[in-house]
Amino acid sequence: MNAMQNPLTLIGRIMLAVLFLPAGLSKIGGFAGTAGYIASKGLPLPEVGAAIAIAVEVLGGLALILGFGTRWAALILAIFTVVAGVIFHNFWASPADQQMVQQIMFMKNIAVAGGLLLLAAWGPGSISVDAKRGNA
């Protein structure tokens, strides 16, 4: 299994990035809708929030794919994911007919954050820009 550690780490980074990069890119084209959804949750400065979400998802996703600043990117994405789960998938405050779906989405966010924390702790592996720069 040791021989598979670095290729599996690369694949894991890419799989995590697949959640964030397309989401961030879609928010660019749907900026008004994203800001509107953020506003619907009662958050202040929804346009600023949308811009932050885009930056975190796009830059964080790219960082994971490249393995560049991986530990910090993973930590920032983990915090972002937990906060997003609490705000946007708060199943405990959802109508009864939405609770199950929101609970699944919330738990998905928690699980993804767990994977990101593992990546932050263990690093990007040798197939990464960080490793090439001696920062893995």
C-alpha positions in Angstrom: 0.0 0.0 0.0 2.9 2.4 0.6 3.7 2.4 -3.1 0.1 3.7 -3.7 0.3 6.5 -1.1 1.3 9.3 -3.4 -0.9 8.4 -6.4 -3.9 7.9 -4.0 -3.1 11.3 -2.4 -3.1 12.9 -5.8 -6.4 11.2 -6.7 -7.9 12.2 -3.4 -6.9 15.9 -3.9 -8.5 15.9 -7.3 -11.7 14.3 -6.0 -12.0 16.9 -3.3 -11.3 19.7 -5.8 -14.1 18.4 -8.0 -16.5 19.5 -5.3 -15.2 23.0 -5.0 -13.9 24.2 -8.4 -17.0 23.6 -10.5 -19.2 25.1 -7.7 -17.0 28.2 -7.6 -17.0 28.6 -11.3 -20.8 28.2 -11.5 -21.2 31.0 -8.9 -19.4 33.4 -11.2 -22.0 32.9 -13.9 -24.8 32.9 -11.4 -23.5 35.6 -9.2 -26.8 37.4 -8.6 -28.5 34.1 -7.7 -25.7 33.2 -5.4 -25.9 36.6 -3.6 -29.6 36.3 -3.5 -29.4 32.9 -1.8 -26.9 34.2 0.7 -29.2 37.2 1.4 -32.1 34.8 1.9 -30.3 33.2 4.9 -30.1 36.7 6.5 -26.4 37.1 6.0 -25.0 40.7 5.7 -23.2 41.9 2.5 -24.3 39.0 0.3 -22.3 40.2 -2.7 -19.1 40.2 -0.6 -20.1 36.7 0.7 -20.6 35.5 -2.8 -17.2 36.9 -3.9 -15.5 35.2 -0.9 -17.2 31.9 -1.7 -16.0 32.1 -5.3 -12.5 32.9 -4.3 -12.3 30.2 -1.7 -13.8 27.5 -4.0 -11.9 28.4 -7.2 -8.5 29.1 -5.6 -8.8 26.4 -3.1 -9.9 23.8 -5.7 -7.0 24.8 -8.0 -4.6 24.6 -5.0 -5.7 21.1 -4.2 -5.3 19.9 -7.8 -1.9 21.4 -8.1 -0.8 20.6 -4.6 0.2 24.2 -4.1 -0.2 25.6 -0.6 -2.1 22.4 0.0 -2.2 22.4 3.8 -3.4 25.9 4.0 -5.9 25.5 1.2 -7.3 22.3 2.8 -7.6 24.0 6.2 -9.4 27.0 4.7 -11.7 24.8 2.7 -12.5 22.7 5.7 -13.5 25.8 7.8 -15.5 27.1 4.8 -17.3 23.8 4.4 -18.2 23.5 8.0 -19.5 27.1 8.1 -21.4 26.6 4.9 -23.0 23.4 6.3 -24.1 25.2 9.5 -25.6 28.1 7.6 -27.0 26.5 4.5 -27.8 23.0 5.6 -29.1 23.6 9.1 -31.5 20.6 9.2 -32.4 21.3 12.8 -34.2 24.4 11.7 -35.6 23.2 8.4 -39.2 22.3 7.7 -40.0 18.6 8.4 -40.2 17.7 4.7 -36.7 19.1 4.1 -34.9 17.8 7.2 -33.7 14.5 5.9 -32.1 16.0 2.7 -30.6 18.9 4.7 -29.2 16.5 7.3 -27.6 14.4 4.5 -26.1 17.6 3.0 -24.9 18.7 6.4 -23.2 15.4 7.1 -21.7 15.4 3.7 -20.1 18.7 4.5 -18.8 17.4 7.8 -17.3 14.3 6.1 -15.7 16.4 3.3 -14.2 18.7 6.0 -12.8 15.6 7.7 -11.0 14.6 4.5 -9.7 18.1 4.1 -8.4 18.1 7.7 -6.6 14.8 7.0 -5.0 16.5 3.9 -4.0 19.5 6.0 -2.4 17.2 8.5 -0.6 14.7 6.2 0.2 17.0 3.3 -0.2 16.7 -0.5 2.2 13.8 -1.2 5.1 13.8 -3.5 3.1 14.4 -6.7 2.6 18.1 -5.9 4.0 21.5 -6.4 4.6 21.7 -2.7 6.8 18.6 -2.8 8.8 20.0 -5.7 9.4 23.2 -3.7 10.3 21.2 -0.6 7.1 22.3 1.3 5.3 19.0 1.5 
